[in-house]
Amino acid sequence: MTIAAASYRQVFSHPAFVGLFGGRILMIAATTLQMLALSVAVFRQTDSPFLSAAAFSAGFLPQLLGGALLTSLADRIPARPLLIAAAVLRTLTALALGLLALSPLGAIGLVAGAALFQPLFSGAQGRILPRILQGDAYVLGASMLNVASSAAQLIGLAAGGVLASTLGPQGALLVAAGCQAVAGILSVIALPAHVGAAIARPAAWRISETLEHFLELMETRRVRRIFLLWIVPPALFTTVEALAVSYAGAGHAGSAALLQAAAPAGAMLGDVVIGRFCSPRLRERLVLPLLLLLGAGLVPLAWNPSVGIAAAVVFVSGIGLAFALGLQREFVDLVPDDRHGTAFGLLSTGTNSAQGVGPLLGGALAASVGVGITMAAAGGVIVLLSLVAGRPARPQRG
């Protein structure tokens, strides 16, 4: 069956998608701003690089527990109240960080506690999109949300540096709280009441339900392949961003920011080009080449080029993150409608947890063999994984 390529006009003609798009930009920008401001605040209080890094990444690893226990609720609870709860929780967390005199450990614990519920909220949002957009419009919509995420990350980093310097970390956290509130409003007001309705279940919810649904999904080899590719290569690529400060050297914050910004900038370009100008069939064929670009593009970092050249290398490599667009339609087709919330929530859990672990492992390796070699090694592992799992698991569709 041939699926016609969608257009931006078609995707943005849906008010619900416009609300999700605007809400995603503000939410991620605010979250990035919060992470940076909290990291600065903790470092000022403790002078500890470890606690500062823990503050920056506190929202990642706890999602593993929350995802394992709560994600199946995304298919049982209507999406609208879940999106409202997400906005309220994020806003209150940022307000508490900005207004309360929390200890560094208390602040880190608050962020970690709030992160437990993130997979549930991600599952609700993931379940909404295929109901708003169908066919190739869904893939292009997912691409635009990726672009929004990358752009918002850049905005959050830039705003965080300015606001933390002018208003102080607490003031920046209050700005993040306001942005989270507005993001929630945008996401909810444009969502039709019937979209994201709960799926009727014959039995009461059990805490083991998420694990049972995960095991059912993993029985399908093609689903296992998508989970593996969607989680591991981006986590390895995140190691490059995490080691940017070490690569640039102490006292070169501007160079480190340039290197960090190169990754989302490349991802933005890849999503726009692959999402808008490639046919559905071509996107699926490009999964393996883009994965190889993502990994092989990092290999030159083993020779420790200048920061400018390294940023160019990371930018080109980041284009390869668009490989995920070639898997979007297959994933939605493979997962039953009444499992979409669980499946997308589990993907979010795996991705965020792996991106919390990857930099820790990369940092440990960099201490032994050097930063550039570690970055290149991450790329080499991506290449090997791509050759093993990156080939299409089914005949190409038109």
Buried (B, 14 or more C-beta within 10 A) or exposed (E): EEBEBBEBEBBBEBEBBBBBBBBBBBBBBBBBBBBBBBBBBBBEBBEEEEBBBBBBBBBBBBBBBBBBBBBBBBBBBBBBEBBBBBBEBBBBBBBBBBEEEBEBEEBBBBBBBBBBBBBBBBBBBBBBBBBBBEBBBBBBBBBBBBBBBBBBBBBBBBBBBEBBEEBBBBBBBBBBBBBBBBBBBBBBEBBBEEBBBBBEEEEEBEEEBBBEBBEEBEEEEBBBBBBBBBBBBBBBBBBBBBBBBBBBEEEBEEBBBBBBBBBBBBBBBBBBEBBBEBBBBEBBBBBBBBBBBBBBBBBBBBEBBEBEEBBBBBBBBBBBBBBBBBBBBBBBEBBEEBBBBBBBBBBBBBBBBBBBBBBBBBBEBBEEEBBBBBBBBBBBBBBEBBEEBBEBBEEEBE
